Amino acid sequence: MMQEKMKLAAITDVGSIEIQEYDIPQIGDREVLYKLKSVSLCTVEQRSFSGAKNFGFPLLGGHETSGVVVAVGSEVKEFKVGDHVISTLNYCGECDYCKLGMGTQCINKYKDKKRVPDFPGGIIGGGLSQYLAVQTQQLVKVSKTVDFDHIALTEPLACCVHSVEKANIKFGDTVVIIGAGIMGLLQAKLSLMQGARVIISDLDAARRQKALNMGVHVALDPAQEDAVQRVKELTEDQGAEVVINTIPITSIWQDAINMLAPFGRLMAYSSQDKPEPVAISFEQLHNKEYEFIGTVSPSIADNVRASRLISHGLIDMEYFIDSRYDFEDAQEAFERAIVPNTYRVIIHVDQ
């Protein structure tokens, strides 16, 4: 019997997307076949497409996804055909980090090629295809009443849940967020929900206004004023309890440190386009009792929490969507996604 085929959208070179055809994956006993509905274009795909970062070519991206279960393996208990689900990054669920709730450090992540077995390049998520074979520990069941586009944004929201929970934000804290892109705005929203006063710093006037419209208390333009001095003025010269940096520019880190209050917590949220070292005064770190905290990707628990925030209507994800494209127009979708100051672009794989 001839194997059924599916289409996928691969990044084949800088600025190039190709719609290609592969076999629909076969599933194992503890896997489901996942039919994709909506995929959001993350910074990972954008940086690969623009050439800002080299993940190798071809690359099959798509880890901000939503869809429907269309087949289940013989040993699957929790999921059934017709369930609406989101798929997380492919953590193995077997290593010590996964079992200890630290799946972001899974030693086997990204190594599962079975999602699209014959694909010759790298796979990060793999959701830019019509079907995926997914292990059950990588799925979260979601409400059938939620818009597929909105719930596809579970993963970026979960990244910010991970960051904000690690920041240990308390009622009345001042939180400075550097960058008002989607990740900055999502962390601002979560920080507001934690009872914090939120200050956004961003060069773009439209982004600053969008943050203010969402409820942020102060929006700074670091090109027009000394952001560190302004934060000090707003906090009676104490500084902020939490500073979250979402910008991949090394020079920003010194200002971020200087904004901190004693016992302040600096969240290293953004990855860096270039792994350049940053000079740190350990005398300052020692005397002020700062905490420098790394945060990358969400755990499965973060995804569950984020999906509930969306499903319960606690955060309206429409606010963070820029535009939508059909699957056949993936090239145009990527071109739109890399335009500066664009929020999330959604590709409708099958709707």
C-alpha positions in Angstrom: 0.0 0.0 0.0 1.3 3.4 -1.0 2.2 5.6 2.0 0.1 8.7 2.3 1.8 12.0 1.7 1.8 15.4 3.5 3.2 18.8 2.9 5.7 20.8 5.0 7.2 24.3 4.7 11.0 24.1 5.1 13.6 26.9 5.4 16.0 25.8 2.7 18.3 28.9 2.7 18.4 32.5 4.0 15.2 34.1 2.8 13.8 30.9 1.2 10.8 28.7 2.0 9.9 25.6 0.0 6.7 23.6 0.2 7.9 20.0 0.1 6.2 16.6 0.3 7.0 13.7 2.7 5.3 10.6 4.0 2.9 11.1 6.8 4.7 9.7 9.9 3.8 6.4 11.4 3.2 6.4 15.1 4.4 4.1 17.8 2.5 2.5 20.7 2.9 5.6 22.9 2.5 8.3 20.3 -0.3 10.2 18.6 -0.7 11.5 15.1 -1.2 15.2 15.4 -2.9 17.2 12.6 -1.7 20.8 12.7 -4.1 23.7 12.6 -2.2 26.8 13.5 1.5 27.6 13.8 3.0 30.8 15.1 6.4 31.9 13.8 8.8 32.1 16.7 12.0 34.1 16.8 14.0 30.9 16.2 12.4 30.5 12.7 12.7 34.2 12.0 16.4 34.3 12.9 17.1 31.3 10.7 15.1 32.7 7.8 16.8 36.2 8.1 20.3 34.7 8.5 20.7 36.3 11.9 21.5 32.8 13.3 22.7 29.7 11.6 20.8 26.5 12.6 21.7 24.8 9.4 19.6 24.2 6.3 17.2 22.8 5.6 15.3 23.5 8.8 11.8 22.5 9.8 10.6 24.9 12.4 7.3 25.3 14.1 7.1 24.7 17.9 4.3 27.2 18.7 1.4 25.0 17.5 -2.1 23.8 17.9 -4.0 21.0 16.3 -6.2 17.9 16.6 -5.3 14.3 17.5 -6.2 12.0 14.5 -4.8 8.7 15.6 -3.4 7.2 18.8 -1.0 4.4 19.6 -2.2 1.2 21.3 -0.8 2.2 24.7 -2.0 5.8 24.8 -4.4 6.4 27.7 -4.9 10.2 28.1 -5.6 11.2 24.5 -8.2 10.2 22.0 -9.1 11.0 18.4 -10.6 14.5 18.2 -8.9 16.0 21.2 -7.6 19.5 20.7 -4.0 19.8 21.8 -0.8 21.9 21.8 2.6 20.3 21.3 5.6 21.3 23.3 9.3 21.1 22.4 10.4 17.5 22.2 11.7 16.8 25.7 12.3 13.1 26.2 10.5 12.6 29.5 13.1 10.0 30.5 16.3 11.8 31.5 16.9 13.0 35.1 16.3 16.6 34.2 12.8 15.8 32.8 11.9 13.6 35.7 13.0 16.4 38.2 10.8 18.9 36.5 13.7 20.6 34.7 12.8 19.6 31.1 14.2 22.8 29.7 17.6 21.2 30.2 16.6 17.8 28.7 19.8 16.1 27.4 17.9 14.6 24.5 15.8 17.5 23.3 15.7 18.2 19.6 17.0 14.7 18.9 13.7 13.1 18.0 13.7 12.9 14.2 10.7 10.6 14.2 8.3 13.5 13.9 9.2 13.6 10.2 11.5 10.6 9.8 12.8 11.3 6.3 13.5 15.0 6.7 17.2 15.5 5.9 17.9 18.6 8.0 17.2 19.9 11.5 13.9 19.9 13.2 12.9 22.4 15.9 9.3 21.5 16.8 8.4 20.4 13.2 5.0 22.0 13.3 5.3 23.6 9.9 4.0 20.4 8.5 0.5 19.0 8.1 1.1 16.0 10.5 3.5 15.1 13.2 4.1 11.9 15.2 4.3 13.2 18.8 5.1 11.4 22.1 2.4 11.9 24.6 4.6 13.6 27.2 4.9 16.4 24.6 1.2 17.2 24.4 -1.2 19.2 26.4 -5.0 18.7 26.0 -6.8 22.0 25.6 -10.4 23.2 25.5 -12.3 22.7 22.2 -13.8 26.2 22.6 -10.5 28.1 22.3 -9.5 29.6 18.9 -6.6 27.5 17.4 -4.7 30.7 16.6 -4.8 31.8 20.2 -3.9 28.5 21.8 -1.0 28.1 19.3 0.6 30.9 21.4 0.7 28.7 24.5 4.5 28.1 24.1 5.6 31.8 24.0 3.3 32.5 26.9 4.7 29.5 28.8 8.2 30.8 28.2 7.1 33.9 30.0 5.3 32.0 32.8 8.6 30.2 33.3 10.5 33.5 33.5 8.1 35.4 35.7 7.7 32.6 38.2 11.5 32.3 38.5 11.6 36.1 39.1 9.6 35.6 42.2 7.6 38.8 41.7 5.8 40.0 44.8 2.9 42.5 45.3 4.2 46.0 45.0 7.5 45.2 43.3 8.7 47.4 40.5 9.5 45.3 37.4 11.5 46.8 34.5 11.1 45.0 31.2 13.6 45.9 28.5 11.9 45.4 25.1 8.2 45.6 24.2 8.1 42.8 21.6 5.7 40.0 22.2 7.8 38.4 24.9 8.2 41.7 26.7 4.5 42.4 26.5 3.6 38.9 27.7 5.9 39.2 30.7 4.5 42.7 31.4 1.0 41.3 31.4 2.0 38.4 33.8 3.9 40.9 36.0 0.8 43.1 36.2 -1.2 40.0 37.2 1.3 39.4 40.0 0.6 42.8 41.4 3.7 44.6 40.2 4.3 48.1 39.0 5.6 47.6 35.5 8.0 49.9 33.5 8.7 49.1 29.9 11.8 50.4 28.0 11.7 50.4 24.2 12.9 52.6 21.3 9.7 52.3 19.3 6.9 54.7 20.0 4.2 52.3 18.7 5.4 49.5 20.9 5.5 51.8 24.0 2.0 52.9 23.3 0.8 49.3 22.9 2.4 48.5 26.3 0.6 51.5 27.9 -2.7 50.4 26.3 -2.3 47.0 28.0 -1.9 48.6 31.4 1.9 49.1 31.8 2.5 52.0 34.2 5.5 53.7 32.6 7.0 53.4 29.1 10.5 54.8 28.6 12.4 55.7 25.5 16.0 55.0 26.2 17.1 57.1 23.2 15.5 60.2 24.7 16.3 59.8 28.4 18.6 58.0 30.7 16.7 54.8 31.5 18.7 53.9 34.6 18.3 57.4 36.0 14.5 57.4 35.3 14.1 54.0 37.0 16.0 55.4 40.0 13.7 58.5 40.1 10.6 56.3 40.0 11.8 54.2 42.9 13.1 56.9 45.2 16.7 56.0 44.1 16.3 52.4 45.2 16.0 50.6 41.8 13.8 47.8 40.6 13.2 44.5 42.4 13.2 42.7 39.0 14.7 43.6 35.6 13.8 41.3 32.7 15.9 41.8 29.5 14.3 40.5 26.3 16.7 42.2 23.8 19.6 40.2 22.3 22.1 43.0 22.5 25.1 42.6 24.8 25.5 46.4 25.6 22.2 46.4 27.3 23.3 44.3 30.3 25.2 46.9 32.2 22.2 49.3 32.3 20.0 46.3 33.3 22.3 45.6 36.3 22.5 49.3 37.2 18.7 49.4 37.4 18.5 46.8 40.2 17.6 47.5 43.8 19.5 45.7 46.5 18.5 42.0 46.5 17.3 42.7 42.9 16.8 39.9 40.4 18.0 40.2 36.8 16.3 37.8 34.4 18.5 36.8 31.4 15.5 36.1 29.2 16.8 36.8 25.7 19.2 34.6 23.9 22.1 36.6 22.4 22.8 36.8 18.6 26.5 36.8 19.5 27.8 35.0 22.6 29.9 37.9 23.8 31.0 38.1 27.4 29.7 40.8 29.7 31.9 42.5 32.3 30.4 42.0 35.8 31.6 43.6 39.0 31.5 40.8 41.6 32.1 43.4 44.2 28.8 45.0 43.2 27.1 41.6 43.1 28.5 40.8 46.5 27.6 44.1 48.2 24.1 44.5 46.7 23.2 40.8 47.0 21.9 40.7 43.4 20.6 37.5 41.8 21.4 36.9 38.1 18.9 34.3 36.8 18.9 32.4 33.5 15.6 31.4 31.9 15.1 29.5 28.7 12.0 27.8 27.2 9.1 26.4 29.2 8.7 23.1 31.1 5.6 21.0 30.5 4.1 22.4 33.7 4.6 26.0 32.3 2.7 24.9 29.1 -0.2 23.5 31.2 -0.4 26.8 33.2 -0.2 28.9 30.0 -2.9 26.9 28.2 -5.2 27.5 31.2 -4.5 31.2 31.2 -5.6 31.3 27.5 -8.5 28.8 27.9 -10.0 30.6 30.9 -9.8 33.9 29.0 -7.4 35.5 31.5 -5.2 36.7 28.7 -6.5 37.7 25.3 -4.0 36.4 22.8 -5.5 38.3 19.9 -3.6 41.4 21.2 -0.3 39.7 20.3 -1.2 38.6 16.8 0.0 40.7 13.8 -1.4 38.8 10.8 -2.5 35.4 9.4 -1.5 33.5 6.3 -2.5 30.3 4.5 0.0 27.5 4.4 0.7 27.9 0.7 1.7 31.5 1.5 4.4 30.5 4.0 7.1 32.5 2.1 5.0 35.7 2.5 4.3 34.9 6.2 8.1 34.6 6.9 8.8 37.8 5.1 6.2 39.6 7.2 7.4 38.0 10.4 10.9 39.5 10.1 9.7 43.0 9.5 10.9 45.0 12.6 8.3 45.5 15.3 6.0 42.8 14.0 4.2 40.8 16.6 3.3 37.1 16.0 2.5 35.9 12.5 0.2 32.9 12.3 0.2 30.3 9.5 -3.0 28.3 9.0 -1.8 24.8 8.2 -5.3 23.3 8.0 -8.4 25.3 8.9 
